[in-house]
Amino acid sequence: MNTGNNLVYLIVSAFLGLMGISGFFGRRNLSALEISVDFPEEIFAAAPLPVKITLANRRKILPAFLIKVIIDNKELLFPFVPPGGIDLRYADFFFPSRGSYVIRLIYLSSVYPFNFFTRYKSVAGTYATVVFPQIKKCEQPCMTEKFSGQAGELSLNKSGSDGEIVSVRNYASGDPSKYIHWKSSAKTGELKTKEFSTASNQPVIIDFSQIAMRDDEEKISCITYLILKSYRNNIPVGLKIDDNFYEPGLSKTHKMKMLRELALYGDPQAAYTN
């Protein structure tokens, strides 16, 4: 202004106009955006895994450009999200130890439209998961005991050839002729085959207090390995830990309850609040 130079006035006015336009569109670019964080159902400590991050554009007209999502010191770039559309990316997470993990704040940033400024916006929300103990291979044959509540083998509701009949299905090429259900075949006019339940091994219970390990973390990691190994081998497994007792079972819900109990043992949550 001191120079009285019209050219300087024009240049400064142009820059101020660009700054105003940049601020308007930059702010609109970060509005009406929603973030969702989808953790895998089973997360184990000391094992990197991908976490799905979804960005939804709730605007009906304007698309979203060059959006960065900053979560847990990780940056994910979403170049373009159409109006009313969604886009997803995967971020690699690594949890060093077991416990609860809570994300309460996520940041959005963008250099749109002219890359003069980087604008930030915080997105409040609570995204929580439980990190299961680290899996460490171990052999502890003396740490398990047979479940006295049931004897012999258990019949499982899974297809096999050793247990009781679970269902009757259409005959498939290669099915043994001895498994044909002749009554159903006669009624329907089509060959039907019996499906049997598999027989599982003798149930076992893992007693936390009876494991010959001094370090609790090593003990918990070992129990986690044995639980997963039992499920792979189709062996019903239960758990005794302090005052809690889980009877042997093979359902996924049962497994998740035992792993969660181990993950939160001793309340290790504080290290994971973000």
N, C-alpha and C positions, 0 to 999 in steps of 0.2 A: 504493500500500500504506500510505503514511503517513496518508492521509485516513480509512481505515477505512470507506470508502463502498462498500456492496455494489453499487450501480449502476455505479460506476466499474469494479469487479471484473468485472461482467458484460460491460460494453462492451469492456474490454481483452481478456477471454477470447474474445469473439466475433471481435475483430480478429485475435487470434493464431490462432484456429481457421481463419479465412478465409485467413490467410497460409500455414498448413500445408496446407490443401486446394489453394491456388493453387500451392504449390511441388510437391506430389505430381503433380497433373495436368499442370502446366506441364512438368515434367521428362519425364513419360511422353509428352507431346505431341511432344517432339523426339527420341524414341528410335525406332530401327528405320526410319529414313528414309535413302534413298539418292538421290544426285544423279548425273546424267550430263550431260556437256557435249558437244554434237555440232557441231563446226565444219563449215562448208561445205567441199567438196572443193577448190575454188579460191578462195583469198583473196588479194586484191591490196592493196598498201599505198595509203593515202590514199583509200580507197573504203569508206564505211560499209556494213555488212552485218549481217543478223540471224543470231544464234547461238542454236540451240535448247537450252534448259535443261529437263531432265525431272526431276521429283520423284516418287519411288516410295515408297509406304507399304507396308512389309513386315509390318505388324501384321495379325493375323487378325481382331481384334475392334474395336479403337478406331480411329476416323478421325483424321486430322490436320487441325487448324484453324489458320488465320491464320499460315501459315508464310512467313517472308521468307527468301529466298535472297540472300545478299550475295556478289557475285563481281565482282572487278575494279572496286570502287567503284560497282557497280550493284546496285540492290535490285529484286527481283521478288517480288510477293505471290502466294501460293497460298492462296486462302481456304479451300478444302475439298478433301481427298483421301480418298476412302473406303478402308476396310480392304482391303488387297491391290490397291489401284488405283494409277493414275498420273495425273499432270497435267503439262502442258508449257506453257512460256511462251517468248517470244523476246526476247532482249536485243540492242540495237544496239551493235555493237562498231566501233571505229575504230582502225586500226593506222597510225600515222604513217609508218612505214618498214618495210622488208623485214627478214626474219630469222626466227628461231625464237621461238615464243611458248609459254610453259609456265605453267600454273596448278597450283600445288601445295596451295593452301589455300582452302577455301570455308567461309563461315559461314552457319549457320541461326539465325534468331531468331524469337521469338513473344511476344506479350503475353497469350496465352491462359492461364488462363480469365477473369481479372477485370481485366486491364489495370493491375494494381498494379505489376508488375515486367516488364521485358523480359529474357528469358533468351536466352543465346547458346550455340551449340555449334559447334565447328570440325569440319569434315569433311575428312580428309586424303585426298589422291588426286593423281594426275598426269594432267593433260589437256594435250596438246601438239599443236601444229600448226605449219606453216611458212607464213609470209606472203610471197607472191610480190612481186616489185618493182612499183613504181608504173608504170602504163601511161602513156606520154607519146608522143603522135603525132609521128612524124618521117619524113623522106624521106631515105634514104641508099642510092641505087642503086649506089654504088661499093663498098658494104660487103659485098655478097654476091657469091659466085662460083658458077659452075656446077659441079655434081658430076661429075667426070670418070669416076667409076666406072661410070656408066650413061649411055647415050645415048638420045635420043628421048624418048618418052613412057612413063610407067609405067602399068601396068594395076592398078586398085584394086578391091578386093572390095566394090564398092558398085553399086547398080542404076544403069543408065544406058543409052546406046544406041550407044556408040562403041567399046567394047572387046570382049573375048571373052565367051562365054556363061558366066554364073555359075550359073544354075539355070533350071528350067522350072516355071512356075506355071499355075494356072487362068486361062483367058481372062477378061479384064474388059472391059466395054463401053468402047469408045474406043481399045483397043489396035490399032495398025496391023496390017493383014492380013499384011504381009511378015514380021512377027515371030512368026507362028503356027508352032509346032513340029508339023509334020504327022505325023511318025512317032509321037510320043507321043499325039497326038490320035487316031490310028487305033487304037492299042493300048488306050486307055482308053475310047474312045467319047465323050470330052469334049474341047472345044477347049483346047489348051495354048499358052501364050505363052512365048517365050524372054526371059530377063532377061540383060542384058549388063553388064559392068563398065564403069565410067567411066574415061576416060583423063585422067591428071593432067598438069600442066605439068612442064617440065624441073626436076629437083631443084636446090636451091640450098643453099649452106653459108654461115653467118654467122661470120666470123672476128673474134673479140673484139679481137685486137691490131691489126687493120687499120681500125678505126673511127676516124674523124678527130674525136674528142671528147676533151678533156682531163679532164673530170670523169667519174669512174667511175660515179657514180650516174646521171648523165644518159645515159651510154653503156648501162648495164644497163637503164634504163627504155626506151630506144629499141629495144634488142634484144628486149625483152619484147613491145613493140608489133609489131615485124616478125614475130616468131614467130606471134603470134596472127593477124596479118593473113594470113600464108601459109596457116595452117590454114583460115581462112575462105574463101580463094581456092583451096583444094584443091591447094596446092603443097607437095610434100615438102620439109622444111627440116631442115638439120643445124646443128651448132654446134661451133666450135673455141674453147676457152677454156683458156688455160695449157696444161697437159699432157693435158687431157681432150678427146676428140673423139666427137661423136655423129653417126653417119651419118644422112643424110636419111630421114625417115619421116613417116607421117601418123597413127600410132596415138595414142590418148589417153595411153597409158603413156609413149610417147616424149616427148610434149609436157610431161607432168608432170615427167619427169626433167630436161629442159632448164630448165624454170622453177625447179625446186628448186635446180639448180646455180647459177643466177643469184641466187636468193634468199639462198643461204648463202655467196656469194662474199665473201671477206675476213672471214668469221666474225663477222657483226654480232649475235650472239645475246644478248650481255649486257644490252642495253636491254630485253629482253622477259621476263626471268625474274620471275615474280610469286609 
